[in-house]
Amino acid sequence: MSAEFWIAQSFNGISYGALLFLLASGLSLIFGVMRIVNLAHGSYFMLGGYVGLTVALRTQSFVLACLAGAVAIALVGIGMERFFLRRLRGEVLGQVLMTIGFALIFQDLALLIWGGDPYTVPIPKLLTGTVRVGGAVFPIYRIFIVAVAVVVGLALWLAMDRTRVGAMIRAAVDDAEMAQGVGINVPRVSLAVFALGAGLAALGGVIGGGFLGVYPGADFEVLPYAFVVVIVGGLGSLPGAVAGSLLVGLLDNFGKALFPELSYFTLFAPMAIILALRPTGLFGRI
Amino acid sequence: MIRRRALLAAGVIAVLALIGPWLPAYPLTVLTQAVIFAILAMSLDVLLGYTGLSSLGHAAYFGVGAYVVAIMTTEHQMGLLACLAAGVALATLTAAVFGLFAIRATGTYFLMITLALGMVIWGLAYRWVSLTKGDNGIAGIPRPTLLGIELIAPVPFYYFCLACAVLAWVLMGLLVISPFGLGLRGIRGSEGRMQALGYNVWLHKYTAFVLSGVFGGFSGTLWAYYNGFVSPNDVQLVTSVETLLMVALGGSGTLIGPALGAGIIVFLRNFVSVYTKRWLLILGGVYIGVILFAPSGLVGALRGRRR
């Protein structure tokens, strides 16, 4: 195997990891603040892709598609959290069944609205084509995904680390009851985090729709990946989401390239080993 | 209380046994399917209802059992007993390995780990094409012969499955009322207290996890014979979650409730999908409705009313 193979596969893994970061960072924060196992998180990714697709086809604007997808799905998330999930605080099984119920409904509605054919979100001319560095070829769109993930990651880090709202979120992650006790409106923080997480997943869906496509079943396909990222990285940890995304992106890519028959095994088995050594994930504290 | 419930269950079993020959072919096959899923739902109830661990990967054992039967019958023409033994054994082994990872965790972590472990089996079913034929699945699994009796026709096969389900129900029923089962209930109530009383909590949970996998695998072996076809769909996350729904719908911690829940879901799935394409929409509504209106399940709701 040549050096080009390793470079190209590593880059593919990193760029897939970048997409996973968009999907999983929100899930991780939601976990951290609300301890909710949200099985509809993959649906946000898929619905975001579909909404983005429709907007991109109507307006020819990729930026508008990203915005519309993220905002629309953030609103869906707000509705779910406020009217259905909030009353299930602490009931793990109830949350699982409720969110899977929503996931099935979303899946069927998407099939009803957009049909069963796979689509690709049209991407701007600027982002097509490749860059050649030495012997290796890098698609510009994948570089763009990495850039978006870096920007989003930095923005999240700054917001969490340097702002008052971020401090409130971190307090709620550490101990929701104490945070409530010192006057933080935890339900409102939870709602905001849920909306942010849903919106980020949808943004991932629009951007991912540019090279993976949008199709029925994408929701349940990405969901386990998001879970593995969160498990490996640790609940509610932003650095954990970064490390987990990169690790999962690389493992998945090399697994598929080197051991195609065992590719999911090569993804989930290392996760099990990490868990056996560190039950709370790489960066988890709780 | 236990005696009255056992009598009621015996009555239900008698009715199920008597109506077999009188049912038309299609309702009978649906009933057979319900009986098989009843075993699966009861096996999850041992873990969820009695031990308090909600697993999101229960389809793994079901799938391992089903795939073992599929491969052994189509590639090696093995008999029923050998297939059942091998299917259950491999499912047990899977649960024994998974349990080592999963039992360390509690709550949401347990859910996520079992989800990921379940996906390992799905991934193998989907990708290990040389063994499992991948997405195409394995077709052409013949109906079995037991001690010279052919179980090919719907009625004998129905009786075979019913007998298996009754056997599984009796075994699991004995398990949950045994001192071990009471220990599990104690753990569900308060793990710390059981630890302080000197119980080996880890071993109790681990044993329950493995036993739950044993019966899950058992139902999977029957499913392969029933359906004549296995595919990665049998192992996917939705199957695991649907099993959780069966348990929650019927009422967890009652064994008979989850069996009832399995019956309801199987009948809904088969009959509603005849009339409408929007089955998923309805199923999603059922999930949400159960949580909003019957959080302790049908059996729980009935008991609550009686008091």
Interface residues (C-beta under 8 A of the other chain):
Chain A: F31 R35 V37 L39 F84 L88 E91 V92 L93 G94 V96 L97 M98 I100 G101 F102 A103 L104 I105 Q107 D108 L109 L111 L112 F220 L223 P224 F227 V228 V230 I231 L235 P260 E261 L262 S263 Y264 F265 L267 F268 A269 M271 A272 L275 A276 P279 T280
Chain B: L48 S54 L56 L100 F101 R104 A105 G107 T108 Y109 L111 M112 I113 L115 A116 L117 M119 V120 W122 G123 L124 Y126 R127 W128 V129 S130 Q236 L237 V238 V241 L244 L245 A248 R278 W279 L280 L281 L283 G284 G285 V286 Y287 I288 V290 I291 P295
